[in-house]
Amino acid sequence: MFANYVGFAVLGLIALVVISVLYNIYVNLIKLKNTVEEAMSGVDIQLKKRYDLIPNILTIANKFMAHERGLIEEITRLRSQAAAIKADQNTIVQKMELDKQITGKMDQLMVNVENYPQLKSDQTMMQAMQTYSEVEEHIAASRRFYNSAAKELKNAVEIFPSSVFASAMGISAYPFFEASANERNAVNAANYFN
């Protein structure tokens, strides 16, 4: 009779350990998913700062850069599209693509500013460009945090036994922010001088 109690106690203890391990895996997956979503929200906040700053830069530039009207309109269109998208697991890739396009167009605008001495010397434009540069640094830091969180979730989603839980719960890996093909090319300094 004592052996039966010991056997039940051992089975109960084993069941408790198994349930505890499974619960910890579940909790870890939820925490990792939430960390990625928090990081994505941080990127979104920084991008919103950029989207709020862009109209000011374009308004100032518009006064001086009549020849760049098409570029200014394109940036405005991309900004409006990107600002309307709330980043989540379903829209993050689209948001990333728009972000790359905005970055490219804004870089092009900043290079074109060099061709307009009056604009380059305008105090408001200089301050706006400095603020834009600071916002870009914050966006880069937010992307690094996001990519780190996405990597942790990707590891959990791909490594057994948590991969089984992730699949059953419908949790999948999020994409990484990556440099575009243009950003990977070497910079030719001659392109920046007249």
C-alpha positions in Angstrom: 0.0 0.0 0.0 2.9 2.4 0.8 4.4 1.6 -2.6 1.2 2.6 -4.3 1.3 6.0 -2.5 4.9 6.5 -3.5 4.2 5.5 -7.1 1.3 8.0 -7.3 3.5 10.7 -5.7 6.3 10.1 -8.2 3.8 10.1 -11.1 2.2 13.3 -9.7 5.7 14.9 -9.3 6.6 13.9 -12.9 3.3 15.3 -14.2 3.9 18.5 -12.3 7.4 18.9 -13.7 6.2 18.2 -17.3 3.3 20.7 -16.9 5.7 23.3 -15.4 8.2 22.9 -18.3 5.4 23.1 -20.9 3.9 26.2 -19.2 7.3 27.9 -19.1 7.8 27.3 -22.8 4.3 28.8 -23.4 5.1 31.8 -21.3 8.4 32.3 -22.9 6.9 32.3 -26.4 4.3 34.9 -25.4 6.9 37.1 -23.8 9.1 36.9 -26.9 6.2 37.7 -29.2 5.2 40.7 -27.0 8.8 41.9 -27.0 8.8 41.9 -30.8 5.5 43.8 -30.9 6.9 46.3 -28.3 10.0 46.8 -30.4 7.9 47.2 -33.6 5.8 49.9 -31.7 9.1 51.6 -30.8 10.1 51.7 -34.5 6.6 53.0 -35.3 7.0 55.8 -32.8 10.3 56.9 -34.3 8.9 56.7 -37.8 6.0 58.9 -36.8 8.5 61.5 -35.6 10.0 61.3 -39.0 6.6 61.5 -40.7 5.8 64.6 -38.6 9.1 66.3 -39.5 8.9 65.6 -43.2 6.2 68.2 -44.0 8.2 70.9 -42.3 11.3 70.1 -44.3 9.3 69.9 -47.5 7.6 73.3 -46.8 10.9 75.0 -46.3 12.5 73.2 -49.3 9.5 74.0 -51.5 10.2 77.7 -51.2 13.6 77.3 -52.8 13.5 74.1 -54.9 11.1 74.7 -57.7 13.0 72.2 -59.9 12.5 69.4 -57.3 8.7 69.5 -57.2 8.3 65.9 -58.4 10.6 64.6 -55.7 8.7 66.7 -53.0 5.4 65.3 -54.2 6.7 61.7 -54.2 8.0 62.1 -50.6 4.6 63.5 -49.6 2.8 60.6 -51.2 5.0 57.9 -49.6 4.8 59.6 -46.2 1.0 59.7 -46.4 0.9 56.0 -47.3 3.4 54.9 -44.6 1.7 57.1 -41.9 -1.6 55.4 -42.6 -0.3 51.9 -41.9 -0.2 50.6 -38.4 2.7 48.1 -38.3 1.7 44.6 -37.2 2.7 41.1 -38.2 0.6 41.4 -41.4 1.7 44.8 -42.5 5.3 45.0 -41.3 6.8 44.0 -44.7 4.8 46.7 -46.5 5.7 49.3 -43.8 9.4 48.3 -44.2 9.3 48.7 -47.9 7.7 52.2 -47.7 10.2 53.2 -45.1 13.1 52.2 -47.5 11.5 54.3 -50.2 11.1 57.3 -48.0 14.7 57.0 -46.7 15.9 56.9 -50.3 13.9 59.9 -51.4 14.8 61.9 -48.3 18.5 61.1 -48.9 18.0 62.3 -52.5 16.3 65.5 -51.2 19.1 66.2 -48.7 21.7 65.8 -51.5 19.8 68.1 -53.7 19.7 70.8 -50.9 23.4 71.1 -51.6 22.6 72.6 -55.0 20.6 75.5 -53.4 23.0 77.8 -51.4 20.1 79.9 -50.1 18.3 76.8 -48.8 21.6 75.4 -47.3 22.1 78.6 -45.4 18.5 79.0 -44.2 18.6 78.6 -40.4 15.2 76.9 -40.2 16.3 74.4 -42.9 19.6 73.7 -41.1 17.7 73.1 -37.8 15.2 70.8 -39.6 18.0 68.8 -41.2 19.8 68.4 -37.9 16.5 67.3 -36.2 16.0 64.9 -39.2 19.4 63.4 -38.7 18.7 62.9 -35.0 15.4 61.2 -35.7 17.2 58.9 -38.2 19.6 57.9 -35.4 16.7 57.1 -33.1 15.1 55.0 -35.9 18.3 53.1 -36.4 18.5 52.3 -32.7 14.8 51.2 -32.7 15.4 49.0 -35.6 18.4 47.3 -33.8 16.2 46.6 -30.8 13.4 45.3 -33.1 15.9 43.0 -35.0 17.2 41.7 -31.7 13.7 40.9 -30.4 12.8 39.4 -33.8 15.9 37.1 -33.7 15.0 35.8 -30.2 11.4 35.0 -31.3 12.7 33.4 -34.5 15.0 31.2 -32.5 12.2 30.1 -30.2 9.9 29.5 -33.2 12.5 27.4 -35.0 14.0 25.4 -32.1 12.3 22.3 -30.6 10.3 22.0 -28.3 9.1 25.6 -28.4 8.6 25.3 -32.2 5.8 22.8 -31.6 4.0 25.2 -29.3 4.6 28.2 -31.6 3.1 26.3 -34.5 0.1 25.2 -32.4 -0.4 28.8 -31.2 0.0 30.3 -34.6 3.1 32.3 -33.6 5.6 32.8 -36.4 8.8 34.7 -36.9 8.7 38.4 -37.8 10.9 39.8 -40.7 14.1 41.7 -40.0 14.7 45.2 -41.0 17.4 44.9 -43.7 19.4 47.3 -45.8 18.1 47.8 -49.3 20.2 46.9 -52.3 21.1 50.5 -52.8 22.2 50.9 -49.2 24.5 47.9 -49.6 26.4 49.4 -52.5 29.6 51.3 -51.9 29.2 55.1 -51.7 30.9 57.0 -54.5 31.9 60.3 -53.0 32.2 61.9 -56.5 28.4 61.8 -56.7 28.2 64.4 -53.9 30.4 67.0 -55.5 29.6 69.3 -58.5 
